[in-house]
Amino acid sequence: MSSEDSALASEDKVSPKMSSAKNSNNNKVTKTIITSPEIYQPVGPYSQAILADKTLYISGILGLDRDAQMVCGGAEAQTRQALDNLRHVLEAGGASLESVVKTTVLLASMDDFQTFNKVYAEYFPKACPARMTYEVSRLPLGAAVEIEAIALCGDLVIAEAGPCPCAR
């Protein structure tokens, strides 16, 4: 087999995602930077959120006011402010608190967990997202809480499946 035949044979084995430039327009993906003017600007080199297809990835949100000052009142006030900030970023990305599917919560002290949980339940009263909560040794700017989230964008349908539907 000539080297030209080998090249053609190996090109046939390339997956559609890795195909040559002639097919690249069929596989375009868009990464959209989302920024809400309603909250503080990022305190480092990151975006407030990224929209990829219909999934919105929200960076860690702190309990800072619009001037990037930590709100007074400890974990309770910071949680409330962080969740208000989260709502603004979600809205800027075409999502809502109801469309959040996963949150990751970082607490400076697990002693604040019940206080945090009480406020969090006010923002997510039903169809709560999946969640992971960690205690960490320090958070940026001495924060008590930081919340990141993943949400869906588009026409939201919430279904309760009970036991895993794949087991049926």
Residue pairs with C-beta under 8 A, 6 or more apart in sequence:
1 9
11 20
14 20
16 23
16 26
16 27
17 27
19 27
29 52
29 53
30 51
30 52
30 53
31 50
31 51
31 52
32 50
32 51
32 52
33 47
33 49
33 50
34 47
34 48
34 49
34 50
34 51
34 56
34 89
34 92
34 93
35 47
35 48
35 49
35 92
36 48
36 85
36 88
36 89
36 91
36 92
37 92
38 66
38 85
38 88
38 92
39 48
39 61
39 64
39 66
39 85
39 88
39 89
40 62
40 64
40 65
40 66
40 67
40 68
40 85
41 68
42 48
42 59
43 62
43 64
43 68
43 140
43 141
44 140
46 59
47 59
48 58
48 59
48 61
48 89
48 92
49 56
49 57
49 58
49 59
49 89
49 92
49 93
50 56
50 57
51 57
51 93
51 94
51 153
54 152
54 153
54 154
55 150
55 151
55 152
55 153
56 90
56 93
56 94
56 95
56 149
56 150
56 151
56 152
56 153
57 150
58 86
58 89
58 90
58 93
58 148
58 149
58 150
58 151
59 148
60 106
60 140
60 146
60 147
60 148
61 82
61 85
61 86
61 89
61 146
61 147
61 148
61 149
62 70
62 78
62 81
62 82
62 85
62 139
62 140
62 141
62 143
62 145
62 146
63 70
63 71
63 77
63 78
63 79
63 80
63 81
63 82
63 85
63 143
63 144
63 145
64 70
64 71
64 81
64 85
64 141
64 143
65 71
65 81
70 78
70 141
70 142
70 143
71 77
71 78
71 80
71 81
74 112
74 115
74 144
75 107
75 109
75 112
75 115
75 116
75 144
75 145
76 115
76 116
76 118
76 119
78 143
78 144
78 145
79 115
79 116
79 119
79 120
79 144
79 145
79 147
80 119
82 145
82 146
82 147
83 97
83 119
83 120
83 123
83 147
86 97
86 147
86 149
87 96
87 97
87 123
90 96
90 97
90 99
90 100
90 149
90 151
93 151
93 153
94 153
94 154
95 151
95 152
95 153
96 151
96 156
97 123
97 124
98 127
98 156
98 158
99 151
99 152
99 153
99 156
100 124
100 129
100 149
100 150
100 151
101 129
101 130
101 150
101 151
101 152
102 129
102 130
102 131
102 132
102 149
102 150
103 129
103 130
103 131
103 132
103 147
103 148
103 149
103 150
104 131
104 132
104 133
104 134
104 147
104 148
104 149
105 116
105 120
105 131
105 132
105 133
105 134
105 145
105 146
105 147
106 133
106 134
106 135
106 136
106 139
106 145
106 146
106 147
107 113
107 116
107 133
107 134
107 135
107 136
107 144
107 145
108 135
108 136
108 137
108 138
108 139
108 142
108 143
108 144
108 145
109 135
109 144
110 135
112 144
112 145
113 133
116 133
116 145
127 158
129 149
139 145
139 146
140 146
